[in-house]
Amino acid sequence: MFNFLQNIPENSREEFFQTVFQNEKVKVERIVSYGQTTPEDFWYDQDEDEFVVILSGSAIIKYENGEIFYLAKGDFLYIKAHQKHKVTYTENPTIWLAVFIV
Amino acid sequence: MFNFLQNIPENSREEFFQTVFQNEKVKVERIVSYGQTTPEDFWYDQDEDEFVVILSGSAIIKYENGEIFYLAKGDFLYIKAHQKHKVTYTENPTIWLAVFIV
């Protein structure tokens, strides 16, 4: 059985992405951030709806329209497909549950 | 923005079910258990795939085939549609993230 809070890889220069479960309808990921943010000139622009829950740490997500979401432990954010977004802050470490609905 | 860990209703005789998000593809629920379990003679038997993550507390889920899952904080379990299952133990309180894939 997978545990989101255990076996966190050591502080890293790269974010750590791990597929926890995947089928034809859904992909469940664990993401561990160590202070990383999205590059200034880049927006995530996905074909799938996504939602995230912060399991540990904190982060800030910004939408292209200027909306800003300050995410603390336990916070839930649903991001519709093609809602351009980026991560402008992550605490070190931050554990994300990310679910992509295909 | 919804937070899974805040505004937990007080100890209750009933489990607390709350729909956090719903569209045509997915339903996201928060469930708070206060020691409740599934009645002895009942099995959950759902048309949708479901997965759960324990955000706080602990629980035990049993499958009809006898498999038993001891779920601690952070644990993830994917339950396929029509996999008959029941909850045989919950800590008071236990906070579940439950996601139903329609």
gemmi code that builds the backbone of each chain (N, CA, C; Angstrom):
import gemmi

chains = {
    "A": [
        ("MET", (0.848, -1.200, 0.000), (0.000, 0.000, 0.000), (0.877, 1.241, 0.000)),
        ("PHE", (0.477, 2.241, -0.755), (1.286, 3.459, -0.865), (0.923, 4.441, 0.244)),
        ("ASN", (1.948, 5.044, 0.840), (1.720, 6.092, 1.826), (2.331, 7.400, 1.325)),
        ("PHE", (1.510, 8.442, 1.292), (1.937, 9.733, 0.750), (2.957, 10.450, 1.624)),
        ("LEU", (2.997, 10.105, 2.919), (3.819, 10.873, 3.853), (5.129, 10.171, 4.206)),
        ("GLN", (5.256, 8.915, 3.797), (6.466, 8.168, 4.139), (7.420, 8.077, 2.952)),
        ("ASN", (8.686, 7.768, 3.258), (9.706, 7.604, 2.215), (9.781, 8.816, 1.285)),
        ("ILE", (9.864, 9.974, 1.907), (10.044, 11.210, 1.134), (11.519, 11.287, 0.729)),
        ("PRO", (11.802, 11.405, -0.568), (13.208, 11.518, -0.984), (13.854, 12.762, -0.364)),
        ("GLU", (15.129, 12.671, -0.111), (15.884, 13.787, 0.491), (15.768, 15.036, -0.376)),
        ("ASN", (15.945, 16.144, 0.302), (16.031, 17.449, -0.356), (16.737, 17.333, -1.713)),
        ("SER", (16.117, 17.868, -2.718), (16.623, 17.646, -4.066), (16.544, 18.936, -4.875)),
        ("ARG", (17.383, 19.020, -5.900), (17.333, 20.193, -6.787), (16.149, 20.112, -7.728)),
        ("GLU", (15.631, 18.895, -7.902), (14.482, 18.711, -8.793), (13.255, 18.331, -7.975)),
        ("GLU", (12.086, 18.756, -8.442), (10.859, 18.237, -7.838), (10.773, 16.743, -8.111)),
        ("PHE", (10.115, 16.026, -7.228), (10.021, 14.578, -7.332), (8.585, 14.206, -7.696)),
        ("PHE", (8.405, 13.604, -8.875), (7.081, 13.196, -9.360), (6.983, 11.681, -9.326)),
        ("GLN", (5.877, 11.186, -8.814), (5.707, 9.747, -8.645), (4.252, 9.398, -8.977)),
        ("THR", (4.061, 8.493, -9.924), (2.706, 8.045, -10.246), (2.308, 6.957, -9.253)),
        ("VAL", (1.271, 7.247, -8.490), (0.806, 6.343, -7.444), (-0.188, 5.337, -8.025)),
        ("PHE", (-1.001, 5.815, -8.960), (-2.017, 4.962, -9.571), (-2.399, 5.568, -10.909)),
        ("GLN", (-2.687, 4.695, -11.885), (-3.122, 5.199, -13.192), (-4.001, 4.166, -13.870)),
        ("ASN", (-5.121, 4.627, -14.403), (-5.895, 3.792, -15.316), (-6.432, 4.700, -16.430)),
        ("GLU", (-7.442, 4.257, -17.161), (-7.883, 5.030, -18.319), (-8.688, 6.270, -17.938)),
        ("LYS", (-9.039, 6.380, -16.667), (-9.886, 7.491, -16.232), (-9.155, 8.508, -15.377)),
        ("VAL", (-8.107, 8.073, -14.689), (-7.536, 8.916, -13.648), (-6.051, 8.604, -13.470)),
        ("LYS", (-5.292, 9.624, -13.144), (-3.902, 9.421, -12.743), (-3.700, 10.118, -11.401)),
        ("VAL", (-3.127, 9.395, -10.445), (-2.881, 9.934, -9.112), (-1.366, 10.050, -8.930)),
        ("GLU", (-0.917, 11.229, -8.595), (0.521, 11.476, -8.425), (0.835, 11.975, -7.029)),
        ("ARG", (2.047, 11.647, -6.572), (2.616, 12.393, -5.450), (3.716, 13.281, -6.016)),
        ("ILE", (3.668, 14.542, -5.629), (4.726, 15.474, -6.014), (5.366, 15.987, -4.724)),
        ("VAL", (6.687, 15.961, -4.671), (7.396, 16.567, -3.550), (8.200, 17.740, -4.089)),
        ("SER", (7.943, 18.910, -3.531), (8.666, 20.130, -3.928), (9.612, 20.523, -2.808)),
        ("TYR", (10.757, 21.064, -3.206), (11.791, 21.459, -2.239), (12.113, 22.943, -2.425)),
        ("GLY", (11.056, 23.734, -2.603), (11.272, 25.164, -2.855), (11.206, 25.544, -4.323)),
        ("GLN", (11.075, 24.537, -5.193), (11.024, 24.842, -6.635), (9.757, 25.618, -7.009)),
        ("THR", (9.854, 26.361, -8.073), (8.705, 27.061, -8.643), (8.728, 26.863, -10.157)),
        ("THR", (7.611, 27.191, -10.785), (7.542, 27.103, -12.247), (8.406, 28.211, -12.857)),
        ("PRO", (9.137, 27.913, -13.911), (9.926, 28.978, -14.563), (9.033, 30.176, -14.933)),
        ("GLU", (9.583, 31.361, -14.785), (8.889, 32.642, -15.014), (8.070, 32.670, -16.306)),
        ("ASP", (8.634, 32.133, -17.368), (8.040, 32.300, -18.702), (7.204, 31.083, -19.117)),
        ("PHE", (6.840, 30.239, -18.135), (6.132, 29.006, -18.463), (4.788, 28.956, -17.743)),
        ("TRP", (3.751, 28.453, -18.434), (2.457, 28.150, -17.814), (2.131, 26.683, -18.045)),
        ("TYR", (1.699, 25.993, -17.004), (1.106, 24.674, -17.217), (-0.212, 24.867, -17.966)),
        ("ASP", (-0.430, 24.066, -19.001), (-1.638, 24.167, -19.823), (-2.020, 22.739, -20.210)),
        ("GLN", (-2.905, 22.127, -19.418), (-3.123, 20.683, -19.514), (-4.449, 20.326, -20.164)),
        ("ASP", (-4.440, 19.194, -20.838), (-5.663, 18.678, -21.457), (-6.609, 18.083, -20.415)),
        ("GLU", (-6.083, 17.731, -19.242), (-6.904, 17.088, -18.214), (-7.265, 18.077, -17.108)),
        ("ASP", (-8.460, 17.890, -16.541), (-8.744, 18.538, -15.265), (-7.773, 17.971, -14.231)),
        ("GLU", (-7.466, 18.778, -13.235), (-6.551, 18.344, -12.178), (-7.072, 18.878, -10.852)),
        ("PHE", (-6.895, 18.109, -9.783), (-7.032, 18.758, -8.488), (-5.865, 18.384, -7.606)),
        ("VAL", (-5.562, 19.295, -6.700), (-4.445, 19.075, -5.783), (-4.943, 19.238, -4.354)),
        ("VAL", (-4.287, 18.496, -3.459), (-4.468, 18.682, -2.020), (-3.062, 18.764, -1.429)),
        ("ILE", (-2.827, 19.769, -0.594), (-1.522, 19.901, 0.060), (-1.530, 18.998, 1.300)),
        ("LEU", (-0.657, 18.002, 1.306), (-0.622, 17.065, 2.441), (0.385, 17.505, 3.498)),
        ("SER", (1.345, 18.306, 3.086), (2.362, 18.808, 4.016), (3.026, 20.004, 3.347)),
        ("GLY", (3.353, 21.026, 4.137), (3.996, 22.204, 3.561), (2.986, 23.228, 3.081)),
        ("SER", (3.394, 24.062, 2.133), (2.515, 25.106, 1.610), (3.038, 25.564, 0.256)),
        ("ALA", (2.170, 26.233, -0.496), (2.537, 26.620, -1.859), (1.635, 27.753, -2.329)),
        ("ILE", (2.047, 28.401, -3.399), (1.210, 29.426, -4.040), (1.059, 29.058, -5.509)),
        ("ILE", (-0.195, 29.059, -5.975), (-0.486, 28.844, -7.398), (-1.099, 30.118, -7.963)),
        ("LYS", (-0.635, 30.484, -9.136), (-1.144, 31.681, -9.802), (-1.783, 31.279, -11.128)),
        ("TYR", (-2.943, 31.891, -11.424), (-3.598, 31.676, -12.709), (-3.198, 32.797, -13.669)),
        ("GLU", (-3.393, 32.518, -14.960), (-3.012, 33.506, -15.981), (-3.812, 34.805, -15.823)),
        ("ASN", (-5.035, 34.697, -15.306), (-5.883, 35.887, -15.122), (-5.498, 36.700, -13.889)),
        ("GLY", (-4.454, 36.273, -13.187), (-3.992, 37.031, -12.035), (-4.450, 36.488, -10.687)),
        ("GLU", (-5.428, 35.582, -10.688), (-5.878, 34.983, -9.420), (-4.722, 34.263, -8.732)),
        ("ILE", (-4.649, 34.421, -7.415), (-3.574, 33.799, -6.645), (-4.178, 32.958, -5.531)),
        ("PHE", (-3.682, 31.735, -5.372), (-4.180, 30.817, -4.345), (-3.052, 30.470, -3.383)),
        ("TYR", (-3.233, 30.855, -2.128), (-2.278, 30.521, -1.086), (-2.709, 29.197, -0.486)),
        ("LEU", (-1.945, 28.160, -0.706), (-2.350, 26.813, -0.326), (-1.603, 26.361, 0.929)),
        ("ALA", (-2.363, 26.068, 1.963), (-1.790, 25.535, 3.202), (-2.131, 24.046, 3.296)),
        ("LYS", (-1.574, 23.396, 4.292), (-1.824, 21.978, 4.525), (-3.334, 21.702, 4.605)),
        ("GLY", (-3.810, 20.776, 3.805), (-5.226, 20.430, 3.788), (-6.024, 21.132, 2.708)),
        ("ASP", (-5.442, 22.162, 2.079), (-6.195, 22.916, 1.066), (-6.355, 22.118, -0.220)),
        ("PHE", (-7.502, 22.341, -0.853), (-7.928, 21.646, -2.067), (-8.131, 22.683, -3.166)),
        ("LEU", (-7.570, 22.422, -4.339), (-7.812, 23.316, -5.479), (-8.100, 22.487, -6.719)),
        ("TYR", (-9.229, 22.790, -7.383), (-9.594, 22.111, -8.632), (-9.210, 23.016, -9.791)),
        ("ILE", (-8.406, 22.497, -10.697), (-7.879, 23.293, -11.822), (-8.419, 22.692, -13.115)),
        ("LYS", (-9.281, 23.418, -13.778), (-9.891, 22.881, -14.999), (-8.867, 22.745, -16.117)),
        ("ALA", (-9.147, 21.830, -17.045), (-8.280, 21.662, -18.211), (-8.074, 23.016, -18.883)),
        ("HIS", (-6.865, 23.261, -19.308), (-6.477, 24.477, -20.030), (-6.602, 25.765, -19.221)),
        ("GLN", (-6.824, 25.634, -17.931), (-6.653, 26.797, -17.046), (-5.152, 26.960, -16.847)),
        ("LYS", (-4.582, 27.959, -17.497), (-3.126, 28.132, -17.389), (-2.769, 28.542, -15.973)),
        ("HIS", (-1.768, 27.830, -15.418), (-1.382, 28.079, -14.032), (0.100, 27.834, -13.832)),
        ("LYS", (0.630, 28.421, -12.794), (2.020, 28.145, -12.420), (2.152, 28.166, -10.912)),
        ("VAL", (3.224, 27.551, -10.444), (3.525, 27.519, -9.016), (4.582, 28.584, -8.751)),
        ("THR", (4.240, 29.571, -7.912), (5.172, 30.682, -7.680), (5.906, 30.562, -6.351)),
        ("TYR", (5.500, 29.605, -5.523), (6.198, 29.376, -4.243), (5.923, 27.969, -3.765)),
        ("THR", (6.943, 27.316, -3.208), (6.719, 26.083, -2.442), (7.621, 26.103, -1.219)),
        ("GLU", (7.041, 25.696, -0.106), (7.828, 25.463, 1.097), (8.714, 24.229, 0.864)),
        ("ASN", (9.793, 24.134, 1.594), (10.705, 22.989, 1.477), (10.634, 22.139, 2.742)),
        ("PRO", (10.040, 20.931, 2.710), (9.389, 20.303, 1.555), (7.874, 20.519, 1.567)),
        ("THR", (7.282, 20.349, 0.399), (5.822, 20.343, 0.257), (5.408, 19.045, -0.435)),
        ("ILE", (4.423, 18.359, 0.154), (3.919, 17.114, -0.440), (2.547, 17.382, -1.029)),
        ("TRP", (2.421, 17.127, -2.323), (1.161, 17.326, -3.039), (0.553, 15.975, -3.399)),
        ("LEU", (-0.746, 15.869, -3.216), (-1.537, 14.856, -3.896), (-2.094, 15.547, -5.135)),
        ("ALA", (-1.767, 15.022, -6.312), (-2.272, 15.613, -7.552), (-3.060, 14.537, -8.299)),
        ("VAL", (-4.285, 14.860, -8.682), (-5.147, 13.899, -9.369), (-5.549, 14.489, -10.720)),
        ("PHE", (-5.256, 13.743, -11.769), (-5.583, 14.175, -13.141), (-6.752, 13.330, -13.617)),
        ("ILE", (-7.803, 14.013, -14.056), (-8.991, 13.305, -14.537), (-8.948, 13.340, -16.059)),
        ("VAL", (-8.796, 12.173, -16.646), (-8.498, 12.070, -18.079), (-9.772, 12.328, -18.894)),
    ],
    "B": [
        ("MET", (-11.799, 28.591, -0.696), (-11.065, 27.356, -0.926), (-11.361, 26.389, 0.218)),
        ("PHE", (-11.531, 25.132, -0.128), (-11.870, 24.142, 0.889), (-10.609, 23.580, 1.542)),
        ("ASN", (-10.657, 23.443, 2.857), (-9.550, 22.801, 3.582), (-10.062, 21.537, 4.279)),
        ("PHE", (-9.403, 20.426, 4.010), (-9.833, 19.132, 4.544), (-9.629, 18.991, 6.047)),
        ("LEU", (-8.713, 19.775, 6.605), (-8.329, 19.580, 8.005), (-8.972, 20.597, 8.945)),
        ("GLN", (-9.598, 21.617, 8.390), (-10.206, 22.658, 9.221), (-11.714, 22.477, 9.320)),
        ("ASN", (-12.291, 23.109, 10.368), (-13.740, 23.077, 10.554), (-14.290, 21.646, 10.579)),
        ("ILE", (-13.638, 20.823, 11.392), (-14.112, 19.454, 11.592), (-15.283, 19.505, 12.564)),
        ("PRO", (-16.438, 18.994, 12.149), (-17.583, 19.002, 13.067), (-17.254, 18.216, 14.341)),
        ("GLU", (-17.854, 18.617, 15.415), (-17.623, 17.965, 16.708), (-18.003, 16.492, 16.664)),
        ("ASN", (-17.380, 15.777, 17.545), (-17.691, 14.364, 17.768), (-19.190, 14.104, 17.573)),
        ("SER", (-19.501, 13.129, 16.775), (-20.895, 12.923, 16.392), (-21.228, 11.443, 16.388)),
        ("ARG", (-22.493, 11.141, 16.558), (-22.931, 9.739, 16.493), (-22.977, 9.248, 15.056)),
        ("GLU", (-23.047, 10.189, 14.124), (-23.088, 9.817, 12.707), (-21.789, 10.227, 12.029)),
        ("GLU", (-21.356, 9.451, 11.045), (-20.256, 9.907, 10.208), (-20.701, 11.150, 9.449)),
        ("PHE", (-19.747, 11.993, 9.137), (-20.058, 13.260, 8.475), (-19.555, 13.193, 7.033)),
        ("PHE", (-20.474, 13.295, 6.071), (-20.137, 13.235, 4.648), (-20.331, 14.614, 4.031)),
        ("GLN", (-19.367, 15.041, 3.263), (-19.405, 16.379, 2.683), (-18.856, 16.307, 1.260)),
        ("THR", (-19.650, 16.743, 0.292), (-19.166, 16.778, -1.085), (-18.362, 18.056, -1.286)),
        ("VAL", (-17.099, 17.869, -1.594), (-16.180, 19.001, -1.755), (-16.226, 19.512, -3.187)),
        ("PHE", (-16.369, 18.594, -4.136), (-16.394, 18.949, -5.550), (-17.107, 17.842, -6.298)),
        ("GLN", (-17.848, 18.220, -7.332), (-18.510, 17.206, -8.155), (-18.710, 17.724, -9.562)),
        ("ASN", (-18.363, 16.904, -10.547), (-18.767, 17.189, -11.928), (-19.144, 15.849, -12.576)),
        ("GLU", (-19.196, 15.805, -13.893), (-19.685, 14.586, -14.552), (-18.659, 13.442, -14.519)),
        ("LYS", (-17.449, 13.739, -14.111), (-16.382, 12.724, -14.132), (-15.964, 12.246, -12.751)),
        ("VAL", (-16.136, 13.113, -11.768), (-15.521, 12.826, -10.480), (-16.327, 13.453, -9.345)),
        ("LYS", (-16.332, 12.779, -8.214), (-16.886, 13.374, -7.005), (-15.836, 13.263, -5.900)),
        ("VAL", (-15.574, 14.383, -5.242), (-14.583, 14.423, -4.167), (-15.329, 14.671, -2.866)),
        ("GLU", (-15.113, 13.799, -1.893), (-15.799, 13.910, -0.602), (-14.810, 14.024, 0.542)),
        ("ARG", (-15.235, 14.716, 1.596), (-14.565, 14.551, 2.879), (-15.494, 13.746, 3.775)),
        ("ILE", (-14.934, 12.728, 4.389), (-15.688, 11.947, 5.364), (-14.966, 12.069, 6.698)),
        ("VAL", (-15.734, 12.350, 7.750), (-15.166, 12.347, 9.095), (-15.855, 11.235, 9.876)),
        ("SER", (-15.031, 10.321, 10.386), (-15.538, 9.199, 11.189), (-15.166, 9.432, 12.643)),
        ("TYR", (-16.058, 9.000, 13.524), (-15.854, 9.188, 14.964), (-15.913, 7.840, 15.661)),
        ("GLY", (-15.278, 6.850, 15.043), (-15.306, 5.506, 15.601), (-16.347, 4.604, 14.940)),
        ("GLN", (-17.135, 5.178, 14.024), (-18.171, 4.358, 13.366), (-17.553, 3.286, 12.469)),
        ("THR", (-18.303, 2.227, 12.281), (-17.925, 1.173, 11.341), (-19.158, 0.808, 10.522)),
        ("THR", (-18.914, 0.048, 9.458), (-20.026, -0.419, 8.627), (-20.798, -1.493, 9.398)),
        ("PRO", (-22.116, -1.458, 9.333), (-22.886, -2.519, 9.999), (-22.415, -3.907, 9.550)),
        ("GLU", (-22.408, -4.836, 10.484), (-21.927, -6.221, 10.296), (-22.445, -6.878, 9.007)),
        ("ASP", (-23.704, -6.659, 8.727), (-24.357, -7.408, 7.640), (-24.416, -6.611, 6.331)),
        ("PHE", (-23.600, -5.563, 6.229), (-23.655, -4.698, 5.056), (-22.305, -4.638, 4.362)),
        ("TRP", (-22.320, -4.626, 3.006), (-21.114, -4.371, 2.207), (-21.375, -3.168, 1.309)),
        ("TYR", (-20.433, -2.255, 1.252), (-20.484, -1.237, 0.197), (-20.251, -1.942, -1.136)),
        ("ASP", (-21.068, -1.623, -2.133), (-20.970, -2.235, -3.455), (-21.323, -1.146, -4.464)),
        ("GLN", (-20.299, -0.474, -4.976), (-20.510, 0.763, -5.717), (-20.289, 0.597, -7.217)),
        ("ASP", (-21.042, 1.382, -7.977), (-20.875, 1.399, -9.433), (-19.614, 2.146, -9.856)),
        ("GLU", (-19.080, 2.991, -8.972), (-17.907, 3.798, -9.322), (-16.646, 3.244, -8.671)),
        ("ASP", (-15.525, 3.388, -9.383), (-14.237, 3.215, -8.722), (-14.123, 4.289, -7.650)),
        ("GLU", (-13.366, 3.982, -6.602), (-13.178, 4.942, -5.509), (-11.739, 4.841, -5.039)),
        ("PHE", (-11.168, 5.961, -4.650), (-9.948, 5.814, -3.852), (-10.038, 6.700, -2.631)),
        ("VAL", (-9.332, 6.256, -1.595), (-9.330, 7.009, -0.343), (-7.893, 7.289, 0.072)),
        ("VAL", (-7.721, 8.421, 0.753), (-6.465, 8.746, 1.425), (-6.835, 9.152, 2.847)),
        ("ILE", (-6.143, 8.580, 3.820), (-6.381, 8.953, 5.216), (-5.587, 10.225, 5.508)),
        ("LEU", (-6.283, 11.301, 5.825), (-5.604, 12.576, 6.092), (-5.303, 12.752, 7.576)),
        ("SER", (-6.036, 12.056, 8.407), (-5.836, 12.124, 9.845), (-6.526, 10.922, 10.466)),
        ("GLY", (-5.922, 10.342, 11.505), (-6.535, 9.180, 12.138), (-6.093, 7.884, 11.483)),
        ("SER", (-6.918, 6.856, 11.626), (-6.600, 5.542, 11.058), (-7.882, 4.729, 10.940)),
        ("ALA", (-7.823, 3.678, 10.124), (-9.024, 2.888, 9.847), (-8.636, 1.517, 9.326)),
        ("ILE", (-9.598, 0.632, 9.340), (-9.407, -0.693, 8.730), (-10.530, -0.937, 7.728)),
        ("ILE", (-10.142, -1.354, 6.519), (-11.109, -1.730, 5.485), (-10.935, -3.217, 5.190)),
        ("LYS", (-12.064, -3.883, 5.071), (-12.046, -5.308, 4.774), (-12.765, -5.561, 3.453)),
        ("TYR", (-12.194, -6.442, 2.629), (-12.832, -6.849, 1.386), (-13.616, -8.150, 1.625)),
        ("GLU", (-14.563, -8.397, 0.710), (-15.388, -9.603, 0.838), (-14.549, -10.882, 0.774)),
        ("ASN", (-13.424, -10.811, 0.050), (-12.535, -11.972, -0.079), (-11.654, -12.192, 1.150)),
        ("GLY", (-11.813, -11.357, 2.168), (-11.054, -11.538, 3.394), (-9.828, -10.645, 3.516)),
        ("GLU", (-9.426, -9.995, 2.424), (-8.282, -9.073, 2.497), (-8.587, -7.953, 3.487)),
        ("ILE", (-7.569, -7.593, 4.271), (-7.735, -6.547, 5.272), (-6.665, -5.483, 5.070)),
        ("PHE", (-7.072, -4.224, 5.095), (-6.155, -3.107, 4.895), (-6.148, -2.232, 6.142)),
        ("TYR", (-4.997, -2.157, 6.772), (-4.813, -1.296, 7.934), (-4.336, 0.051, 7.411)),
        ("LEU", (-5.172, 1.069, 7.523), (-4.886, 2.366, 6.905), (-4.444, 3.376, 7.956)),
        ("ALA", (-3.232, 3.880, 7.788), (-2.710, 4.925, 8.666), (-2.708, 6.252, 7.908)),
        ("LYS", (-2.391, 7.301, 8.611), (-2.332, 8.636, 8.014), (-1.412, 8.621, 6.784)),
        ("GLY", (-1.934, 9.096, 5.670), (-1.158, 9.144, 4.430), (-1.385, 7.954, 3.522)),
        ("ASP", (-2.032, 6.906, 4.017), (-2.222, 5.700, 3.200), (-3.280, 5.921, 2.119)),
        ("PHE", (-3.039, 5.265, 1.000), (-3.862, 5.366, -0.215), (-4.401, 3.989, -0.553)),
        ("LEU", (-5.708, 3.903, -0.817), (-6.282, 2.626, -1.262), (-7.240, 2.866, -2.423)),
        ("TYR", (-7.009, 2.131, -3.526), (-7.890, 2.219, -4.693), (-8.853, 1.041, -4.652)),
        ("ILE", (-10.139, 1.345, -4.680), (-11.168, 0.315, -4.554), (-11.974, 0.283, -5.851)),
        ("LYS", (-11.835, -0.794, -6.602), (-12.527, -0.867, -7.890), (-14.044, -0.955, -7.712)),
        ("ALA", (-14.770, -0.509, -8.735), (-16.224, -0.627, -8.721), (-16.617, -2.068, -8.400)),
        ("HIS", (-17.620, -2.210, -7.569), (-18.186, -3.522, -7.194), (-17.231, -4.417, -6.401)),
        ("GLN", (-16.105, -3.867, -5.981), (-15.298, -4.565, -4.969), (-16.021, -4.364, -3.640)),
        ("LYS", (-16.671, -5.395, -3.167), (-17.422, -5.239, -1.916), (-16.464, -5.023, -0.764)),
        ("HIS", (-16.768, -4.009, 0.033), (-15.862, -3.654, 1.132), (-16.655, -3.065, 2.292)),
        ("LYS", (-16.040, -3.116, 3.457), (-16.641, -2.476, 4.624), (-15.550, -1.909, 5.506)),
        ("VAL", (-15.947, -0.977, 6.364), (-15.026, -0.361, 7.309), (-15.243, -1.037, 8.654)),
        ("THR", (-14.203, -1.691, 9.170), (-14.371, -2.447, 10.417), (-13.802, -1.705, 11.623)),
        ("TYR", (-13.104, -0.602, 11.382), (-12.560, 0.205, 12.493), (-12.289, 1.607, 12.001)),
        ("THR", (-12.599, 2.602, 12.839), (-12.100, 3.968, 12.601), (-11.684, 4.565, 13.936)),
        ("GLU", (-10.549, 5.240, 13.914), (-10.129, 6.046, 15.057), (-11.067, 7.245, 15.177)),
        ("ASN", (-11.159, 7.809, 16.345), (-12.026, 8.972, 16.578), (-11.167, 10.199, 16.858)),
        ("PRO", (-11.068, 11.173, 15.943), (-11.685, 11.201, 14.611), (-10.726, 10.715, 13.519)),
        ("THR", (-11.304, 10.334, 12.397), (-10.538, 10.024, 11.186), (-11.073, 10.872, 10.038)),
        ("ILE", (-10.169, 11.511, 9.331), (-10.553, 12.332, 8.178), (-10.129, 11.609, 6.909)),
        ("TRP", (-11.121, 11.352, 6.056), (-10.888, 10.666, 4.784), (-11.054, 11.653, 3.631)),
        ("LEU", (-10.142, 11.574, 2.675), (-10.399, 12.087, 1.335), (-10.901, 10.899, 0.531)),
        ("ALA", (-12.113, 11.012, -0.013), (-12.672, 9.929, -0.831), (-12.982, 10.489, -2.212)),
        ("VAL", (-12.476, 9.820, -3.242), (-12.678, 10.276, -4.611), (-13.376, 9.169, -5.386)),
        ("PHE", (-14.522, 9.519, -5.970), (-15.295, 8.571, -6.762), (-15.138, 8.936, -8.232)),
        ("ILE", (-14.719, 7.950, -9.028), (-14.516, 8.200, -10.453), (-15.712, 7.630, -11.187)),
        ("VAL", (-16.488, 8.510, -11.777), (-17.787, 8.131, -12.333), (-17.608, 7.399, -13.669)),
    ],
}
model = gemmi.Model(1)
for chain_id, residues in chains.items():
    chain = gemmi.Chain(chain_id)
    for i, (resn, *xyz) in enumerate(residues, 1):
        res = gemmi.Residue()
        res.name, res.seqid = resn, gemmi.SeqId(i, " ")
        for name, pos in zip(("N", "CA", "C"), xyz):
            atom = gemmi.Atom()
            atom.name, atom.element = name, gemmi.Element(name[0])
            atom.pos, atom.b_iso = gemmi.Position(*pos), 0.0
            res.add_atom(atom)
        chain.add_residue(res)
    model.add_chain(chain)
structure = gemmi.Structure()
structure.add_model(model)
structure.setup_entities()
